[in-house]
Amino acid sequence: MDHIVTVQDAVTAFEPWMEPTDAELDAIERELPLISAEVELLDAQIIVIDRTPTELDERRIRRARRRVLAAHRDHVNGLSGQTGGAA
């Protein structure tokens, strides 16, 4: 019986060079408010996915959308300040 063997490293293998760089971690940290706002919007939308939204649900979704837009604006403005030009 022949054994089938892979010649590649395991998919979950750990190598020090596979770690995110400091610049990548900083970018994630800068995007965190936007990511959190998007998760909040998604949560509000999931709540009403199988029912008719109440007035409170609609307000929650509107607030979450405004937070996403504000977080996106702040993120883009922050990027333009870092690069020295418009994003």
C-alpha positions in Angstrom: 0.0 0.0 0.0 1.4 3.4 -1.0 1.0 6.3 1.5 0.0 9.7 0.2 2.2 12.3 1.7 2.1 16.1 1.3 5.2 18.0 0.5 3.9 21.3 1.8 4.0 22.5 5.4 0.8 22.1 7.4 -1.7 24.9 6.9 -1.6 25.8 10.6 2.1 25.7 10.9 3.6 28.5 12.9 6.5 30.5 11.6 7.8 33.7 13.1 7.7 35.5 9.8 4.0 34.8 9.5 3.2 37.2 12.3 1.6 40.5 11.4 4.1 43.4 11.3 3.8 46.4 13.6 2.5 48.5 10.7 -0.3 45.9 10.0 -1.2 45.8 13.7 -1.3 49.7 13.8 -3.6 49.7 10.7 -6.0 47.2 12.3 -6.0 49.3 15.5 -6.8 52.5 13.4 -9.7 50.6 11.7 -11.1 49.2 14.9 -13.8 51.9 15.5 -15.1 51.4 12.0 -15.1 47.6 12.4 -16.9 47.9 15.7 -19.5 50.2 14.2 -20.0 47.8 11.3 -20.5 44.9 13.7 -23.0 46.9 15.7 -25.0 47.6 12.4 -24.9 44.0 11.5 -26.2 43.0 14.9 -29.1 45.5 14.6 -29.9 44.1 11.2 -29.7 40.5 12.3 -32.1 41.2 15.2 -34.9 42.1 12.7 -34.1 39.6 10.0 -37.1 37.3 10.9 -39.6 39.8 12.2 -41.1 43.1 11.4 -38.9 45.9 12.8 -40.4 47.9 15.6 -39.9 51.7 15.9 -37.1 51.0 18.4 -35.5 48.5 16.0 -35.6 51.1 13.2 -34.0 53.8 15.4 -31.3 51.3 16.4 -30.5 50.6 12.8 -30.5 54.3 11.9 -28.1 55.1 14.8 -25.8 52.2 13.8 -25.8 53.4 10.2 -24.8 56.9 11.3 -22.1 55.5 13.5 -20.7 53.5 10.5 -20.7 56.6 8.4 -19.1 58.7 11.1 -16.4 56.0 11.8 -15.7 55.7 8.0 -15.4 59.5 7.7 -13.0 59.7 10.7 -11.0 56.8 9.4 -10.6 58.3 5.9 -9.8 61.7 7.4 -7.2 60.0 9.6 -5.7 58.3 6.5 -5.5 61.6 4.6 -3.6 63.2 7.5 -1.1 60.4 7.6 -0.3 60.3 3.9 -0.3 64.1 3.4 -3.0 64.0 0.7 -6.6 63.1 0.2 -7.6 59.5 0.5 
